[in-house]
């Protein structure tokens, strides 16, 4: 389900013309659907209703303040991985008491800031980190809530750069070592052993890896919960979305009728996991990111040139890998559609950006409608790991962002002025 559709021949976000937004705010432009954000959160929340649960949005997927406030108002918490992200939670009106702090490299300053803000829990990745948290908490005369991240050594079958649940990855503590780690941590006076956490990877579109990991960890969490009086079990995030419409039968059908194709939905996820988790009697935390915001956003770009060579049709656009790096980084698929739908034959095309890298592309050899200079295209499913991974490579300013709510729209991040890119740079006196 998402809020983007054609009305006549015009692409709309909810009730607003995407072309009108591009004309008003320029391109490259991210457009987000608030209805989609809320809908995905609420469906997952409802599916997990039989459990005492908390959804902590993995804000690394999209940390725009307006997106975050939308989810905070629905009762969501946040999964943060830096002091900067926790500060964003506060700026967006989120509740630090509903935040979990993940990541393998937490600094002493970050730990102190999180303790002063009263976060719900640290998801701890190593024994040295436990020792550091204990030391900082002792200095502040506080008790730090912690949960060890167990690495269940389950291969989720996802892209090598986003798998996290095997012993080849930097994350978590090996399954066989966790009981000993808790035993040693229980002797550290400034720690509260609040729960156990796991996470096996990102962009998983089948429920089986989650089910396998939960079944493997359940005996361990049951034993440790009884011994240390746990409050929660976090099953992590990683719920994926459909990027390629060829894998589904329409923009909404993948959400509504997935069972026959084995595609992950909140209902299927809960159907398989709730019966396993309910007997624990613990609060269940879940940390989705892409699942909530991925299909809630698109990137609008303008066609600058069409370059035809003997073998290729290059559609050169004003967006680039600094705006959306996923295709260059992961060779990821994003559906690309014109803002004005048109018939006629398609042309096998490479959609490429202006950056001086061969990897600066959004698709290769894809059948697309014929377009020309001044036309606009939309890259769908760009709401997660899009703008948030943007950079100033080639001294290109960060793109603007717009949030749509019904027939309303608002600029939620202005386009970065070019001069701001080098505003903090200084030329030494001898030059």
FENWO-V487638 format. One record per residue. N is the residue number from 1. D_FIRST is the distance of its C-alpha to the first C-alpha in whole Angstrom. Layout:
n=[N N]
d_first=[D_FIRST D_FIRST]
This chain:
n=[1 2 3 4 5 6 7 8 9 10 11 12 13 14 15 16 17 18 19 20 21 22 23 24 25 26 27 28 29 30 31 32 33 34 35 36 37 38 39 40 41 42 43 44 45 46 47 48 49 50 51 52 53 54 55 56 57 58 59 60 61 62 63 64 65 66 67 68 69 70 71 72 73 74 75 76 77 78 79 80 81 82 83 84 85 86 87 88 89 90 91 92 93 94 95 96 97 98 99 100 101 102 103 104 105 106 107 108 109 110 111 112 113 114 115 116 117 118 119 120 121 122 123 124 125 126 127 128 129 130 131 132 133 134 135 136 137 138 139 140 141 142 143 144 145 146 147 148 149 150 151 152 153 154 155 156 157 158 159 160 161 162 163 164 165 166 167 168 169 170 171 172 173 174 175 176 177 178 179 180 181 182 183 184 185 186 187 188 189 190 191 192 193 194 195 196 197 198 199 200 201 202 203 204 205 206 207 208 209 210 211 212 213 214 215 216 217 218 219 220 221 222 223 224 225 226 227 228 229 230 231 232 233 234 235 236 237 238 239 240 241 242 243 244 245 246 247 248 249 250 251 252 253 254 255 256 257 258 259 260 261 262 263 264 265 266 267 268 269 270 271 272 273 274 275 276 277 278 279 280 281 282 283 284 285 286 287 288 289 290 291 292 293 294 295 296 297 298 299 300 301 302 303 304 305 306 307 308 309 310 311 312 313 314 315 316 317 318 319 320 321 322 323 324 325 326 327 328 329 330 331 332 333 334 335 336 337 338 339 340 341 342 343 344 345 346 347 348 349 350 351 352 353 354 355 356 357 358 359 360 361 362 363 364 365 366 367 368 369 370 371 372 373 374 375 376 377 378 379 380 381 382 383 384 385 386 387 388 389 390 391 392 393 394 395 396 397 398 399 400 401 402 403 404 405 406 407 408 409 410 411 412 413 414 415 416 417 418 419 420 421 422 423 424 425 426 427 428 429 430 431]
d_first=[0 4 7 9 11 14 16 20 20 19 16 14 12 12 15 17 18 18 21 23 22 23 26 27 26 27 25 24 21 18 16 13 11 12 10 7 10 11 8 8 12 12 11 13 16 16 16 19 20 23 24 26 23 22 19 21 18 20 20 22 18 18 21 21 23 20 17 20 21 18 17 21 21 18 21 20 22 23 24 26 28 31 33 31 28 29 31 28 26 29 29 26 27 26 28 30 31 27 27 28 30 29 31 34 36 36 39 42 41 37 38 40 38 35 38 39 36 35 32 31 32 33 31 35 35 39 42 43 40 41 45 44 41 44 47 45 44 48 49 47 48 44 43 40 37 36 34 35 32 33 32 32 32 29 28 24 25 23 24 27 27 24 26 27 29 32 35 35 33 34 32 33 36 37 37 40 41 39 42 44 42 42 45 47 44 45 49 47 48 45 42 40 39 36 33 32 29 28 25 25 23 20 17 17 15 17 19 22 23 22 24 27 27 27 30 32 32 32 36 36 34 36 40 39 37 41 43 41 40 36 34 30 29 26 24 23 19 18 15 13 10 10 12 14 12 15 14 12 12 10 6 5 8 8 6 8 11 12 15 17 16 17 13 13 11 12 14 15 16 18 19 21 22 23 26 27 27 28 32 32 32 31 28 25 24 21 20 16 16 13 11 11 11 11 8 9 12 14 18 20 23 26 28 31 33 33 35 36 39 40 37 34 32 31 29 30 28 28 26 27 27 28 24 22 24 22 23 26 26 24 24 20 18 16 15 17 17 20 19 21 20 23 25 28 28 26 28 28 28 28 26 28 29 32 33 36 35 34 31 29 27 23 23 27 28 24 24 23 24 28 28 30 32 30 27 23 21 17 16 13 11 14 13 15 19 19 21 22 24 26 29 32 33 36 36 33 31 28 25 24 21 19 17 16 16 15 18 20 20 22 23 23 25 28 28 31 35 36 39 37 37 40 41 42 44 48 51 54 57 59 57]
